[in-house]
Amino acid sequence: MRRGLVSALALVLLPGAAQALPKFKRCDDEAKRNIRAAVEFLDRNMKTLKRDFEFGTRLPRKKKRIHRRMGRKLGKLRFSCGRGRRLCRDSKDVVGFHALGSASRKLLICYDKIDNRSTSDFCELVGVIAHEYGHAVGIPKQRAGRHHKNGNDRVYQFGWFARDLCRAQGVDRRLASPPKRARPVSARTGLLVYPKASFRGAPRHFAAGTSRDDVMCMGRWTRAGDNLRCIGRRNSISSLRLLSGRWEACTKPHFKGWCYTFDRSVGNLKRINWSNRINSIRPAPHRRDGLVLYKAYGYRGAYQHIVEDVSHLKRLKANNDASSLRVLSGTWEVCAKGRYRGRCRVVSADVPNLKRIKLNNTISSVRRTAAGGAPAACRRHPILFSKSGYRGKQRKATTDLPNLGKVGFNNKASSLCVPDGWRVELYYKKRFRKTPLVLEGPARIDRLKDRRRKRRKNWNNAISSLRVERH
């Protein structure tokens, strides 16, 4: 009777099993205080973790099982701080271990490793504990082997999600510092992204010009905004709140694909067709060089900024989609096919509607051009082109070539350019035989068909060897 009364009293005083105090082994007072604070943070935000994190399973029964374990296992965890343990000494990158079996409650935390890191803070500890806790409740890994280097692992994403939630609430601190209360997120600067429309769900904060957003991804340290897959936010942003500045978001990691600049908050990204499409995000850079392709007329909508030659826009996921363009510097050649083939136009000014030059939604390759339409690379070394007008495949000519067939360019040159300070001798026989065509730089021939040789023949597709000399 007395035991039943005590149990009933415990249920009244401790309504959730997660409120029980965790047990410790080989932990000093500071480690106990910080680990206990991290467990209390996870307990306070348990509803948010259950509601907003995607657990990677389509079976409702399995998801309910994970939620049920999350509610009752948190307060029963047993922590070992790993002081002098061999696992902590030998491992370089791993800072936490979980005993085998999803039913186990034993967690080994290499506390000294976290405390000695240059980026050591309380939220990092929260992420490590949440990751090992994810193993304990049975979150599917979906990866085998060295999964800790792969951003697809759901257990690591759960740890990153908890760490980001901790930072968004403003409770981050050094491990040696005393705990502090959460402060309003709206008082910060930068950008907040949300997984649901109308600014709902657990926010993720991005700050400009700080190293706080650096994470370990694919075996290297990188900024979280460069690849949202590394923090579990890939294609999962439905609203964003702009706190300061202008921000650029792109559809592919590392700012490839189409991009969009946000200068105000957006409660529902579906209105501009950007919901669940963002894979990288950063403060909008101030651009003064290159070419900008826009997806809509009048320099509107998503855009792609280009600063160097691109032989095929498929690599940037921006093929055949441009409707207007803006030239920031120089002269550019835009072509309807890859490798600068098909219909091409040389542009040196902005074009608000590409229908005017018959290239709407058909641009597949772009490159810089010099005077006369030749590529800018012609200023550095001689180049042979397989098509007239400096188009098609290219072949640099910086040394003597007695047989162009060995480099796959025999009888294929239709145009060429020679920069200042170079001298080129062209032969229509291998091994420098027969009378050559001598060109002194600067020289540009956009049609070798116009250059005549003996017996009423021309030099188009007739070059088999060449000599190069630099003054």
C-alpha positions as CSV (number, residue, x, y, z in Angstrom):
1,M,0.0,0.0,0.0
2,R,2.8,2.4,0.9
3,R,4.7,1.6,-2.3
4,G,1.6,2.2,-4.4
5,L,1.1,5.6,-2.7
6,V,4.7,6.6,-3.4
7,S,4.3,5.6,-7.1
8,A,1.1,7.6,-7.4
9,L,2.8,10.6,-5.7
10,A,5.7,10.3,-8.2
11,L,3.3,10.3,-11.1
12,V,1.6,13.5,-9.8
13,L,4.9,15.3,-9.2
14,L,6.6,14.0,-12.4
15,P,3.9,13.8,-15.1
16,G,6.4,13.0,-17.8
17,A,9.0,10.2,-17.6
18,A,11.5,12.6,-19.3
19,Q,11.5,14.8,-16.2
20,A,13.4,12.1,-14.2
21,L,17.1,13.0,-13.6
22,P,19.6,11.2,-15.8
23,K,22.4,9.1,-14.2
24,F,26.1,9.9,-14.6
25,K,29.4,8.0,-14.6
26,R,32.9,9.5,-14.7
27,C,31.5,13.1,-15.0
28,D,32.6,16.1,-13.0
29,D,30.2,18.7,-11.7
30,E,30.5,21.0,-14.7
31,A,29.8,18.2,-17.2
32,K,26.8,17.0,-15.1
33,R,25.4,20.5,-15.1
34,N,25.7,21.0,-18.8
35,I,24.4,17.6,-19.8
36,R,21.5,18.0,-17.4
37,A,20.7,21.4,-19.0
38,A,20.9,19.8,-22.5
39,V,18.5,17.1,-21.5
40,E,16.1,19.7,-20.0
41,F,16.2,21.6,-23.2
42,L,15.3,18.5,-25.3
43,D,12.5,17.8,-22.8
44,R,11.1,21.4,-23.1
45,N,11.1,21.2,-26.9
46,M,10.0,17.6,-27.3
47,K,6.7,18.6,-29.0
48,T,8.6,20.7,-31.5
49,L,11.0,17.9,-32.3
50,K,8.1,15.5,-32.8
51,R,6.1,17.8,-34.9
52,D,8.6,19.5,-37.3
53,F,11.3,16.8,-37.9
54,E,10.9,14.3,-40.7
55,F,11.8,10.9,-39.3
56,G,12.3,9.3,-42.7
57,T,9.6,6.6,-42.4
58,R,6.3,6.4,-44.3
59,L,4.8,3.8,-41.9
60,P,2.5,5.6,-39.3
61,R,2.9,2.7,-36.9
62,K,6.7,3.0,-36.9
63,K,6.5,6.8,-36.5
64,K,4.2,6.4,-33.5
65,R,6.6,3.9,-31.9
66,I,9.5,6.5,-32.3
67,H,7.3,9.2,-30.7
68,R,6.4,6.9,-27.8
69,R,10.0,6.1,-27.1
70,M,11.0,9.7,-27.3
71,G,8.5,10.5,-24.5
72,R,9.6,7.9,-22.0
73,K,13.3,7.3,-22.6
74,L,14.8,10.8,-22.2
75,G,14.8,10.8,-18.4
76,K,16.1,7.3,-18.2
77,L,19.4,7.9,-20.1
78,R,22.7,7.0,-18.4
79,F,25.6,9.1,-19.4
80,S,29.3,8.4,-19.2
81,C,31.7,11.3,-19.9
82,G,34.4,9.1,-21.3
83,R,37.3,10.4,-19.3
84,G,40.2,8.0,-20.0
85,R,38.1,5.8,-22.2
86,R,39.9,4.2,-25.2
87,L,37.0,5.0,-27.6
88,C,37.3,8.7,-26.9
89,R,41.1,8.6,-27.3
90,D,41.3,6.7,-30.6
91,S,38.4,8.4,-32.5
92,K,39.2,11.7,-34.2
93,D,35.9,13.1,-35.4
94,V,33.3,11.1,-33.4
95,V,32.4,12.6,-30.0
96,G,29.5,10.4,-29.0
97,F,28.7,6.6,-28.8
98,H,25.6,4.6,-28.2
99,A,25.5,1.1,-26.8
100,L,24.3,-1.5,-29.4
101,G,20.6,-2.1,-29.6
102,S,17.7,0.4,-29.8
103,A,16.6,-0.7,-26.3
104,S,19.8,0.5,-24.6
105,R,19.9,3.6,-22.6
106,K,23.7,4.0,-22.1
107,L,25.3,6.9,-23.9
108,L,29.1,7.6,-24.0
109,I,29.8,11.4,-24.5
110,C,33.4,12.4,-25.1
111,Y,32.9,15.6,-23.1
112,D,36.5,16.7,-23.1
113,K,36.6,16.6,-26.9
114,I,33.6,18.9,-27.2
115,D,34.9,21.2,-24.5
116,N,38.4,21.5,-26.2
117,R,37.0,22.4,-29.6
118,S,37.4,26.0,-30.9
119,T,33.7,26.0,-31.7
120,S,32.7,24.4,-28.4
121,D,29.3,25.6,-27.2
122,F,26.2,24.4,-25.4
123,C,24.2,23.8,-28.6
124,E,26.9,21.5,-30.0
125,L,26.5,19.4,-26.9
126,V,22.7,19.4,-27.4
127,G,23.2,18.2,-31.0
128,V,25.6,15.3,-29.9
129,I,23.1,14.2,-27.2
130,A,20.2,14.4,-29.6
131,H,22.1,12.3,-32.1
132,E,22.9,9.5,-29.7
133,Y,19.3,9.8,-28.3
134,G,18.1,9.3,-31.9
135,H,19.9,6.0,-31.9
136,A,18.3,5.0,-28.6
137,V,14.7,5.7,-29.8
138,G,15.2,3.9,-33.1
139,I,15.3,6.7,-35.7
140,P,16.3,4.9,-39.0
141,K,19.9,5.7,-40.2
142,Q,19.2,4.9,-43.9
143,R,23.0,4.6,-44.5
144,A,25.6,2.1,-43.7
145,G,29.4,2.2,-43.1
146,R,30.9,5.6,-42.4
147,H,27.5,7.3,-42.4
148,H,28.7,10.2,-40.3
149,K,30.2,11.8,-43.4
150,N,26.9,11.6,-45.4
151,G,24.2,14.2,-45.1
152,N,21.4,11.7,-45.8
153,D,21.7,10.0,-42.4
154,R,18.4,10.8,-40.5
155,V,20.0,10.4,-37.1
156,Y,22.6,13.0,-37.8
157,Q,19.9,15.3,-39.3
158,F,18.0,14.9,-36.0
159,G,21.1,16.1,-34.1
160,W,21.6,19.0,-36.4
161,F,17.9,19.9,-36.1
162,A,18.1,20.0,-32.3
163,R,21.3,22.1,-32.4
164,D,19.7,24.6,-34.8
165,L,16.6,24.8,-32.6
166,C,18.9,25.6,-29.6
167,R,20.7,28.4,-31.5
168,A,17.5,29.8,-32.8
169,Q,16.2,30.2,-29.3
170,G,19.3,32.1,-28.2
171,V,20.4,29.8,-25.4
172,D,23.8,29.1,-26.9
173,R,26.8,29.7,-24.7
174,R,30.3,28.4,-23.8
175,L,30.3,25.2,-21.8
176,A,32.2,26.9,-19.0
177,S,29.6,29.7,-18.8
178,P,26.5,29.6,-16.6
179,P,23.1,28.9,-18.3
180,K,21.1,31.8,-19.6
181,R,17.5,32.3,-20.5
182,A,16.1,32.2,-24.0
183,R,15.8,35.6,-25.7
184,P,13.4,36.5,-28.4
185,V,14.6,35.4,-31.9
186,S,13.1,38.5,-33.5
187,A,15.8,40.7,-31.8
188,R,18.5,39.1,-33.9
189,T,19.8,40.1,-37.3
190,G,20.2,38.0,-40.4
191,L,17.5,35.6,-41.8
192,L,15.1,33.0,-40.3
193,V,13.8,30.2,-42.4
194,Y,10.8,28.0,-41.5
195,P,9.6,24.6,-42.7
196,K,6.0,25.7,-42.8
197,A,4.1,28.6,-44.3
198,S,3.1,31.6,-42.1
199,F,6.4,31.4,-40.2
200,R,5.5,28.2,-38.4
201,G,7.7,25.3,-37.3
202,A,11.2,25.3,-35.8
203,P,13.2,28.2,-37.3
204,R,16.8,28.1,-38.5
205,H,18.8,31.3,-38.1
206,F,21.5,32.4,-40.6
207,A,23.8,35.2,-39.7
208,A,26.0,37.1,-42.2
209,G,29.8,37.1,-41.8
210,T,30.2,34.7,-38.9
211,S,31.6,31.2,-38.5
212,R,28.8,30.0,-36.2
213,D,27.0,28.4,-39.2
214,D,30.0,26.2,-40.1
215,V,29.2,22.5,-39.9
216,M,30.9,19.2,-40.7
217,C,29.6,17.9,-44.0
218,M,30.9,15.2,-46.3
219,G,34.1,14.9,-44.3
220,R,34.9,18.7,-44.3
221,W,34.0,21.9,-42.6
222,T,31.7,24.0,-44.7
223,R,29.2,26.9,-44.2
224,A,25.7,25.5,-43.5
225,G,24.1,27.8,-46.1
226,D,26.3,26.4,-48.9
227,N,24.4,23.1,-48.8
228,L,21.2,22.9,-46.8
229,R,21.4,19.1,-47.0
230,C,24.1,19.2,-44.4
231,I,21.7,20.6,-41.8
232,G,18.6,18.6,-42.8
233,R,16.8,21.6,-44.5
234,R,17.1,20.4,-48.1
235,N,14.0,21.4,-50.1
236,S,12.1,22.1,-46.8
237,I,11.7,25.9,-46.6
238,S,8.2,27.3,-47.0
239,S,8.5,30.8,-45.5
240,L,11.3,33.1,-44.4
241,R,11.6,36.2,-42.2
242,L,14.1,38.8,-43.2
243,L,15.7,40.5,-40.2
244,S,18.4,42.5,-42.0
245,G,20.1,42.9,-45.4
246,R,19.3,41.1,-48.7
247,W,19.6,37.3,-49.1
248,E,20.2,35.1,-52.1
249,A,18.6,31.6,-52.3
250,C,19.4,29.1,-55.1
251,T,17.7,25.8,-56.2
252,K,21.0,23.8,-56.1
253,P,23.8,23.4,-53.6
254,H,26.8,25.8,-53.7
255,F,24.6,28.5,-55.4
256,K,24.1,26.7,-58.7
257,G,20.8,26.5,-60.6
258,W,18.4,29.4,-60.6
259,C,18.7,32.0,-57.8
260,Y,16.4,34.6,-56.3
261,T,17.2,37.7,-54.1
262,F,14.9,38.4,-51.2
263,D,14.7,41.9,-49.8
264,R,11.6,41.3,-47.6
265,S,9.9,38.6,-45.6
266,V,7.7,36.1,-47.4
267,G,5.0,34.3,-45.4
268,N,4.3,31.7,-48.2
269,L,6.9,30.9,-50.8
270,K,4.3,29.2,-53.0
271,R,3.2,32.7,-54.1
272,I,6.5,33.1,-56.0
273,N,6.9,29.3,-56.8
274,W,9.8,28.9,-54.4
275,S,8.3,26.6,-51.8
276,N,10.5,23.6,-50.9
277,R,13.0,24.5,-53.7
278,I,15.8,26.2,-51.8
279,N,19.1,24.2,-51.4
280,S,21.6,27.0,-50.6
281,I,21.3,30.4,-49.1
282,R,23.7,33.3,-48.4
283,P,23.8,37.2,-48.1
284,A,23.2,38.6,-51.6
285,P,26.6,39.6,-53.0
286,H,27.2,42.9,-54.8
287,R,28.0,42.0,-58.4
288,R,29.8,44.2,-60.9
289,D,31.2,41.7,-63.3
290,G,29.9,39.0,-65.7
291,L,26.5,38.2,-67.2
292,V,23.1,37.6,-65.5
293,L,20.4,35.4,-67.2
294,Y,16.8,35.9,-66.0
295,K,14.0,33.4,-66.2
296,A,11.3,36.1,-66.9
297,Y,11.1,39.1,-69.2
298,G,12.3,42.5,-68.0
299,Y,15.0,41.2,-65.7
300,R,12.5,39.6,-63.3
301,G,12.2,36.2,-61.5
302,A,15.0,33.7,-60.8
303,Y,18.4,34.4,-62.3
304,Q,21.8,32.8,-62.9
305,H,25.0,34.9,-62.5
306,I,27.9,33.8,-64.8
307,V,31.4,35.1,-64.6
308,E,33.3,32.6,-66.9
309,D,32.8,30.7,-70.0
310,V,30.2,27.9,-69.8
311,S,30.2,25.4,-72.6
312,H,26.8,23.9,-71.5
313,L,24.3,25.4,-69.1
314,K,23.2,21.9,-68.1
315,R,26.0,21.9,-65.5
316,L,24.4,24.9,-63.8
317,K,20.8,23.5,-64.1
318,A,19.9,26.6,-66.2
319,N,19.6,25.2,-69.7
320,N,17.0,26.7,-72.2
321,D,15.2,28.8,-69.5
322,A,16.5,32.4,-70.0
323,S,14.0,35.1,-71.2
324,S,16.2,38.2,-70.6
325,L,19.8,39.0,-69.8
326,R,21.8,41.8,-68.3
327,V,25.5,42.5,-69.2
328,L,27.4,43.8,-66.2
329,S,30.8,44.0,-68.0
330,G,32.5,43.1,-71.2
331,T,31.0,41.5,-74.4
332,W,29.4,38.1,-74.4
333,E,28.4,35.5,-77.0
334,V,25.3,33.5,-76.3
335,C,24.4,30.4,-78.3
336,A,21.4,28.1,-78.7
337,K,23.4,24.9,-78.4
338,G,26.1,23.6,-76.2
339,R,29.8,24.2,-77.0
340,Y,28.9,27.5,-78.7
341,R,27.1,26.0,-81.6
342,G,23.8,26.7,-83.3
343,R,22.4,30.3,-83.5
344,C,24.8,32.6,-81.7
345,R,24.6,36.3,-80.9
346,V,27.2,38.8,-79.5
347,V,25.7,41.0,-76.9
348,S,27.3,44.0,-75.1
349,A,24.2,45.6,-73.7
350,D,21.1,44.5,-71.7
351,V,18.4,42.6,-73.5
352,P,15.0,42.8,-71.7
353,N,13.4,40.3,-74.1
354,L,15.4,37.6,-75.8
355,K,12.7,37.2,-78.4
356,R,14.2,40.2,-80.1
357,I,17.3,38.2,-81.0
358,K,15.4,34.9,-81.4
359,L,17.0,33.2,-78.4
360,N,14.1,33.1,-75.9
361,N,14.3,29.9,-73.7
362,T,17.0,28.5,-76.0
363,I,20.4,29.6,-74.6
364,S,22.6,26.6,-73.8
365,S,26.2,28.1,-73.8
366,V,27.8,31.5,-73.1
367,R,31.3,32.8,-73.2
368,R,33.2,36.1,-73.1
369,T,34.2,37.6,-76.4
370,A,36.9,40.1,-77.4
371,A,36.7,42.6,-80.3
372,G,35.4,41.1,-83.5
373,G,33.5,38.4,-81.6
374,A,36.6,36.2,-80.8
375,P,36.7,34.7,-77.3
376,A,38.6,36.5,-74.6
377,A,41.0,33.5,-74.4
378,C,42.4,34.7,-77.8
379,R,44.3,37.4,-75.9
380,R,46.5,34.8,-74.2
381,H,47.4,32.1,-76.7
382,P,46.5,30.9,-80.3
383,I,43.3,28.8,-80.6
384,L,41.9,26.7,-83.4
385,F,38.0,26.3,-83.7
386,S,36.1,23.6,-85.4
387,K,33.4,26.0,-86.7
388,S,33.6,29.3,-88.4
389,G,33.0,32.4,-86.3
390,Y,35.1,31.1,-83.4
391,R,32.6,28.5,-82.5
392,G,32.6,24.7,-81.9
393,K,35.3,22.7,-80.3
394,Q,38.6,24.5,-79.4
395,R,42.2,23.5,-79.4
396,K,44.9,25.6,-77.8
397,A,48.2,25.8,-79.8
398,T,51.0,26.7,-77.5
399,T,53.6,24.2,-78.8
400,D,54.5,22.7,-82.2
401,L,52.1,20.0,-83.3
402,P,53.6,17.8,-86.1
403,N,50.4,15.7,-86.3
404,L,47.0,17.2,-85.3
405,G,45.4,13.8,-85.7
406,K,47.0,12.7,-82.4
407,V,45.0,15.4,-80.6
408,G,41.8,14.7,-82.5
409,F,41.9,17.9,-84.6
410,N,43.3,16.8,-88.0
411,N,41.6,18.7,-90.9
412,K,39.0,20.2,-88.5
413,A,39.9,23.8,-88.1
414,S,37.5,26.4,-89.6
415,S,38.6,29.5,-87.8
416,L,41.5,30.6,-85.6
417,C,42.9,33.5,-83.6
418,V,46.5,34.5,-82.9
419,P,47.2,37.0,-80.0
420,D,49.9,39.7,-80.1
421,G,53.4,38.5,-79.7
422,W,52.8,35.1,-81.3
423,R,53.7,33.6,-84.8
424,V,52.0,30.6,-86.2
425,E,52.8,28.5,-89.4
426,L,50.0,26.3,-90.7
427,Y,50.6,23.3,-92.9
428,Y,48.1,21.2,-94.8
429,K,50.5,18.1,-94.6
430,K,51.8,16.3,-91.6
431,R,55.3,16.9,-90.2
432,F,55.4,20.5,-91.4
433,R,55.5,19.7,-95.1
434,K,54.3,21.9,-98.1
435,T,54.1,25.7,-98.2
436,P,52.7,27.1,-94.9
437,L,50.3,29.9,-94.2
438,V,52.1,32.3,-91.9
439,L,50.2,34.4,-89.4
440,E,51.7,37.2,-87.2
441,G,49.7,38.2,-84.2
442,P,47.4,39.9,-83.6
443,A,45.4,38.0,-86.2
444,R,41.9,36.7,-86.3
445,I,40.4,34.7,-89.1
446,D,36.7,33.9,-88.6
447,R,36.4,31.9,-91.8
448,L,39.4,29.9,-93.1
449,K,37.3,29.2,-96.1
450,D,38.2,32.7,-97.4
451,R,41.9,32.0,-97.3
452,R,43.0,30.6,-100.6
453,R,45.9,28.2,-101.3
454,K,47.1,26.6,-104.5
455,R,44.9,25.0,-107.2
456,R,41.8,27.0,-106.1
457,K,41.6,25.3,-102.8
458,N,41.1,27.0,-99.4
459,W,42.4,26.4,-95.8
460,N,39.0,25.3,-94.4
461,N,39.4,21.9,-92.7
462,A,42.8,21.5,-94.2
463,I,45.3,22.0,-91.4
464,S,47.3,18.9,-90.4
465,S,50.3,20.4,-88.6
466,L,51.5,23.7,-87.2
467,R,54.5,25.5,-85.7
468,V,54.2,28.0,-82.9
469,E,56.7,30.7,-81.9
470,R,56.4,33.3,-79.2
471,H,58.3,36.6,-79.5
